[in-house]
Structure formats: C-alpha cells, structure tokens
Amino acid sequence: MVEKLQKTLRDSATARWTVLILVASMMFFAYMFVDILSPLASLLNDTLGWDQGVFGTYAAGEYLLNVFGFLILAGIILDKMGVRFTGLLSASLMVIGAAIKYFGISWADANTVEWLNAWWPAMPGSAKLAMFGFMIFGCGCEMAGTTVSKILAKWFKGKEMALAMGLEMAIARLGVFAAMWLSPMISEKFAVDGTNSVVAPLLFSAALLVIGLLNFFVFTVMDKTLDRQELNDQKVNDQMVNDADEFHVSDLKQILTSKMFWIIALLCVLYYSAIFPFQRFATNFLEETLAISNAEAAGLFKWFPILAMVLTPFLGAFIDYKGKGASMMLLGAVIMTACHLVFAFVLPAYPSKTLALVTILILGVSFSLVPASMWPSVPKIIDEKVLGSAYCLIFWVQNVGLCLVPLLIGKLRVATNGYLVPMIVFASFGVLAFLLSLALKVEDKKKNYGLELPNKK
C-alpha cells in the first residue's frame, strides 16, 4: 500500500506544479477582473457620473453577499462537497457576475437605464447593475480563493506547501499589475470620438475568466484521478471518506473556539483592509497628490505587486525550510504601517514620483511577507477536515472589513476632500495588525503550534 501511495499524482512534481498553474491562472484572471476598473475611476466619473462615493459603494459590492453569510455557506459546501465541485461552482459564479457587470457598464445610456434610477437615486443605474454583478463575482472569487488554498494544502501536504501557496499568490497578484498596466492601454486603444472606453477593458478581463473556468475543468480530471489512486481505484468522489473523518457542521465549534483562529482572522481583516481598499483609490490618490495624469498614476501603481510577486515564492520556500512565519507577519505589519504614514504625511509635503514609487515597492514587500506566512499557518492550527470552513470563515471576517472600508474611505474622501484622513485610517489598521502579530507570537510560543517551525518534513 505504501508503494502504491508513492506512485500517485501527488508524488509527481510535474503533476503537482501543473495543478498549481491551472488554479493559479484562474486566480490571476480573477484578481485582474477585480481591479480592471480601478485605474479608470476618473473616466467613470466623467462618462458615467460615478463620483468617489459611488465608486467606493460599487467597490464594497464585491464583498456584500459574502458578509451576509455566503462565505460561511461556501466553507460548508467546500468541506462537504470537495474542491472539484466547489471550484467549478466558484469559477462559474465569477463568469456570471462578470457578464452582469459588463452588461451594466455597456448598457449605461441614461435612456435605457431610466428604470434603474427610480430607486436609490444617489447611485447611477449603471453603478447599481455593475455592483450587483460584482456581488455575484465576489461570491465566486472569495469561494475560489479558499478552494485554491485547500487544493494546495491537499496536493502539497508534507512537500513544498508554503512555496506553492507563495507562487499562487504571486501569480494572482500579477493580475493586479496586469489590470493597472493593460486597463488604461485598452481603454485608450478603443476610444470612441476621443473618449476612452470603459467597456473594452472590462470585456477583455471577463473573457479571461472564461479561460480560467476551462482551466479548472482540466484540474478536476487530475484531482479525480488522484482520489482514485489514493483510495485504491475505488469509484469515489470528494465527500466519500471514512466516517471518523467525515465533516459535520458541529465540527465548526473547534474553529470558533480556537483563540489562534481568531487572532489570525482579525490580523487578516486588519491587514487586508489596508491593502485592497487602498488599491481601489491609489490611482486617484497619486493623480491628486502628484498632480499627474490618470495614465501616469496607474503606471506608477502597477509596480505595487511586482516585489510581492517576486518575493512571495522565496519567502514561501524560506518558511518551508527555515520557518519564522509568525515573525514575518509582524514585520509585514510594521512595513505596511510605515508606508501609509509616508502616503499620509511625507508624499503630500514632498510630491515626488520617485518617493511614491519607492514607497509603493516597499508596500509590495509587506504584501509578500504577511500573506506568504499567514495562509500556510492555518493548516497548523486547524484540523484538515474543517480546513475549508476555516479558510472561508477567515475570508468572511476579512470580507466584513473589505466591504465596509471602501464605503468608509469613499465617505471620508467626500467629507474631507482629501486623502490625509483615509491614509491615517489605513495606517491605524497597520498598528492594530502589529499588536495582533505580537499576540500571535506569544500564543504560538505558549501552545507550540509550530508557526515558527519549517513546513518541510
């Protein structure tokens, strides 16, 4: 039996890394779609009447349904139905949501959306429909993120798990770079009567999501083969396991009563609330602070994920062989806080493109340290049979912040007519994340979870 297990697809390096490429490409396309409109905030205001308050509300829509319970349901679906079913469902939801969002933006003529303006007059009809599509997409995207984490934990268990998760995050973040780089170019390329296009970049990104769905179909074939090999060629599916290991909803108690789980979940929401909402406003922030064009601002910020993309796999490999995961989370929180303080006080006083670029790149270092160490730490504190639910619950807590913070930042922008207060808010999240990182180290040392130990066995 041992000999048989050694010959499964999991033990083939080629198969493992092929799985990584297939699922990471899906997340690359998802991250690209998330931020495809971020560099076009000014254009959305000029052509569709989306002011900063409207844009912030639209951005919050991605997380709205997740906050109201979908992600908790997604975790149960993932642990009950397995990674194949959940992955296909999440990829399909992303495509459906993207189609609705595209329809809302492209069908934005005032005459055709007049019926949408009859309620909630503060939001243009195009923004309402786009927000609804973004809600559907957001359900699929967050479910996909947790599913991919469980896939990599399954395929790389006892092997290069942190490296694999790091590479997946690096590839996904390349989607942010692609969005910031390609969106203004495509928008200008398909300009009509001298007005850049909002629709063209959105359609391009939506089409890539379809490719991501097809990639996941290929993964399901490989994963089904692996399950059959490991269960001695019995005809099984994801949820057929030993009764002792079968998931029950009551098993969620072991997650909810775990102190370490809540420390990581709160650290996650504070850290990401200072990153992803900032991405939505970063181009406009640089436009106003540096007095540069939208294209120049997007060109500067597109470098944000580059250092994260390059460093994350190396940091993952370091954690696999050397450990120090908890220390990395602490360092990442410190760097992120410092960067937002620079954006709040230093850059407005000394509006330099070089200073802006250096700070953006350093923020990218933080964006590699925390995620590269956080996600591989979860399997060390949570039982594998509820791992999907644990990831989804963390994402749910995270989504509460990611839903509320863009709303808050949009309102603060309108109220203060500047970025000083929003940047102070982002920096304060970093301070709280630092305090939680300290608590994480103390608890790990006390209970010996092994967060500072290497993953490689």
Residue pairs with C-beta under 8 A, 6 or more apart in sequence:
1 232
4 229
4 232
5 11
5 230
7 229
8 226
8 229
8 230
9 15
9 16
9 222
9 225
9 226
9 229
10 16
10 155
10 157
10 159
10 226
10 230
15 222
15 226
16 155
16 156
16 159
16 164
18 222
19 151
19 155
19 219
19 222
19 223
20 152
20 155
20 164
20 167
20 168
22 215
22 216
22 218
22 219
22 222
23 87
23 148
23 151
23 152
23 168
23 215
23 216
23 219
24 148
24 167
24 168
24 171
24 172
25 171
25 211
25 212
25 215
26 91
26 144
26 148
26 212
26 213
26 215
26 216
27 144
27 145
27 148
27 168
27 171
27 172
27 175
27 212
28 171
28 172
28 174
28 175
28 178
28 212
29 175
29 205
29 208
29 209
29 211
29 212
30 94
30 140
30 141
30 144
30 145
30 172
30 175
30 209
30 212
31 172
31 173
31 174
31 175
31 176
31 179
32 175
32 176
32 178
32 179
32 205
32 208
33 94
33 98
33 137
33 141
33 175
33 179
33 205
33 206
33 208
33 209
34 62
34 141
34 175
34 176
34 179
35 175
35 176
35 179
35 180
35 183
35 279
35 280
36 179
36 183
36 201
36 202
36 204
36 205
37 44
37 183
37 198
37 201
37 202
38 179
38 180
38 183
38 279
38 280
38 282
38 283
39 179
39 180
39 183
39 184
39 283
39 294
39 297
39 298
39 301
40 183
40 184
40 187
40 196
40 198
40 201
40 294
41 50
41 52
41 55
41 280
41 281
41 283
41 284
42 284
42 287
42 294
43 187
43 196
43 198
43 294
44 50
44 55
44 198
45 51
45 52
45 55
47 195
47 198
48 105
48 108
48 124
48 126
48 127
48 198
49 124
50 58
50 124
50 126
50 127
51 414
52 281
52 284
52 410
52 413
52 414
53 122
53 410
53 411
53 413
53 414
54 122
54 123
54 124
54 127
54 410
55 280
55 410
56 280
56 281
56 406
56 407
56 408
56 409
56 410
56 411
56 413
57 123
57 127
57 131
57 406
57 407
57 410
58 123
58 127
58 130
58 131
58 134
59 134
59 277
59 280
59 406
59 410
60 402
60 403
60 404
60 406
60 407
61 130
61 131
61 132
61 134
61 135
61 138
62 134
62 135
62 137
62 138
62 141
62 402
62 403
63 138
63 142
63 399
63 400
63 402
63 403
64 135
64 138
64 403
65 135
65 136
65 138
65 139
66 74
66 138
66 139
66 142
66 395
66 396
66 399
66 403
67 396
67 399
67 400
67 403
70 139
70 142
70 143
71 139
71 142
71 143
71 146
71 392
71 393
71 395
71 396
71 399
72 392
72 393
72 396
74 86
74 90
74 139
74 142
74 143
74 146
74 392
75 146
75 388
75 389
75 390
75 391
75 392
75 393
75 396
76 249
76 389
76 392
77 85
77 86
77 89
77 143
78 86
78 143
78 146
78 147
78 150
78 388
78 389
78 391
78 392
79 247
79 385
79 386
79 387
79 388
79 389
80 239
80 247
81 238
81 239
82 237
82 238
82 239
83 147
83 150
83 151
83 154
83 223
83 238
83 388
84 219
84 220
84 223
84 224
84 237
84 238
85 238
86 143
86 147
86 388
87 144
87 147
87 148
87 151
87 216
87 219
87 220
88 213
88 216
88 217
88 220
89 140
89 143
90 139
90 140
90 141
90 143
90 144
90 147
91 140
91 144
91 209
91 212
91 213
91 216
92 140
92 213
93 136
93 137
93 139
93 140
93 143
94 137
94 140
94 141
94 144
94 209
94 212
94 213
95 140
95 206
95 209
95 210
95 213
96 136
96 137
96 140
97 133
97 134
97 135
97 136
97 137
97 138
97 139
97 140
98 133
98 137
98 202
98 205
98 206
98 209
99 133
99 206
100 129
100 132
100 133
100 136
101 129
101 130
101 132
101 133
101 134
101 137
101 202
101 206
102 133
102 199
102 202
102 203
102 206
103 129
103 133
104 125
104 126
104 127
104 128
104 129
104 130
104 131
104 132
104 133
105 126
105 129
105 130
105 198
105 199
105 202
106 199
106 202
106 203
107 113
107 126
107 129
108 124
108 125
108 126
110 125
113 124
113 125
113 126
113 129
114 125
115 125
116 125
116 126
116 128
116 129
117 124
117 125
120 128
123 131
138 399
142 392
142 395
142 399
143 392
145 391
145 395
146 388
146 391
146 392
146 395
147 388
148 168
149 165
149 375
149 378
149 391
150 387
150 388
150 391
151 219
151 223
152 161
152 164
152 165
152 168
153 161
153 379
153 384
153 387
155 164
155 226
156 163
156 164
156 165
157 379
158 457
159 456
160 316
160 317
160 320
160 456
161 320
161 376
161 379
161 455
162 315
162 316
162 317
162 319
162 320
162 325
162 372
162 373
162 376
162 455
163 313
163 316
163 317
163 320
164 316
165 316
165 372
165 375
165 376
166 312
166 313
166 314
166 315
166 316
166 317
166 368
166 372
167 312
167 313
167 316
169 308
169 312
169 368
169 371
169 372
169 375
170 308
170 309
170 310
170 312
170 313
170 368
171 309
173 305
173 308
173 309
173 312
173 367
174 305
174 309
176 279
176 302
176 304
176 305
177 302
177 303
177 304
177 305
177 306
177 309
179 205
180 283
180 298
180 299
180 301
180 302
180 304
181 298
181 299
181 302
182 201
182 204
183 201
183 298
184 196
184 294
184 295
184 298
184 299
186 197
186 200
186 201
186 204
187 196
187 197
187 198
187 200
187 201
188 196
188 295
189 197
189 200
190 196
190 197
190 199
190 200
191 197
224 237
227 236
227 237
227 238
228 234
228 235
228 236
231 240
239 246
239 247
241 385
245 385
246 385
247 385
247 386
247 389
251 383
251 385
251 386
251 389
252 386
252 389
252 393
254 382
254 383
254 386
255 261
255 382
255 386
255 389
255 390
255 393
256 393
258 381
258 382
259 443
260 381
260 440
260 443
260 444
260 447
260 449
261 381
261 382
261 390
261 393
261 394
263 436
263 439
263 440
263 443
264 374
264 377
264 378
264 381
264 394
264 440
265 393
265 394
265 397
265 398
266 397
266 436
267 329
267 333
267 374
267 433
267 436
267 437
267 440
268 374
268 394
268 397
268 398
269 397
269 398
269 400
269 401
269 402
270 401
270 429
270 430
270 432
270 433
270 436
271 332
271 333
271 336
271 370
271 429
271 430
271 433
272 398
272 401
272 402
273 398
273 401
273 402
273 405
273 426
273 429
274 336
274 340
274 426
274 427
274 429
274 430
274 433
275 336
275 363
275 367
276 402
277 402
277 405
277 406
277 409
277 426
278 340
278 426
279 301
279 304
280 406
280 409
281 409
281 413
281 419
281 422
282 297
282 301
282 304
283 294
283 297
283 298
283 301
284 297
285 297
285 343
285 419
285 423
286 292
286 296
286 297
286 300
286 301
286 356
287 293
287 294
287 296
287 297
288 418
288 419
289 343
289 347
289 348
289 351
289 356
289 419
290 296
290 297
290 300
290 347
290 351
290 352
290 353
290 356
291 351
292 300
292 353
296 353
300 353
300 356
300 357
300 360
301 360
303 357
303 360
303 361
303 364
304 360
304 361
304 363
304 364
304 367
305 364
305 367
306 361
306 364
307 361
307 362
307 364
307 365
307 367
307 368
308 364
308 365
308 367
308 368
309 364
309 368
310 368
311 364
311 365
311 368
311 369
311 372
312 368
312 371
312 372
315 328
315 368
315 369
315 372
315 373
316 372
316 376
318 324
319 325
319 328
319 372
319 373
319 376
319 454
319 455
320 454
320 455
320 456
321 454
321 456
322 454
323 450
323 451
323 452
323 453
323 454
323 455
324 373
324 452
325 373
325 374
325 376
325 377
325 451
325 452
326 373
326 377
326 437
326 440
326 441
326 444
326 451
326 452
327 441
327 452
328 369
328 370
328 372
328 373
329 369
329 370
329 373
329 374
329 437
329 440
330 434
330 437
330 438
330 440
330 441
331 369
332 365
332 366
332 367
332 368
332 369
332 370
332 373
333 366
333 370
333 430
333 433
333 434
333 436
333 437
334 430
334 434
335 362
335 363
335 365
335 366
335 369
336 363
336 366
336 367
336 370
336 430
336 433
337 427
337 430
337 431
337 433
337 434
338 362
338 430
339 359
339 362
339 363
339 366
340 423
340 424
340 426
340 427
340 430
341 423
341 427
342 355
342 359
343 359
343 419
343 423
343 426
344 419
344 420
344 423
344 424
344 427
345 420
346 355
347 355
347 356
347 359
348 419
348 420
370 433
375 391
376 455
377 449
377 451
378 387
378 390
378 391
378 394
379 387
380 449
380 450
380 451
381 449
381 451
382 390
405 425
408 425
409 422
409 425
412 421
412 422
412 425
413 419
413 422
416 422
440 451
441 451
441 452
443 449
444 450
444 451
444 452
445 452
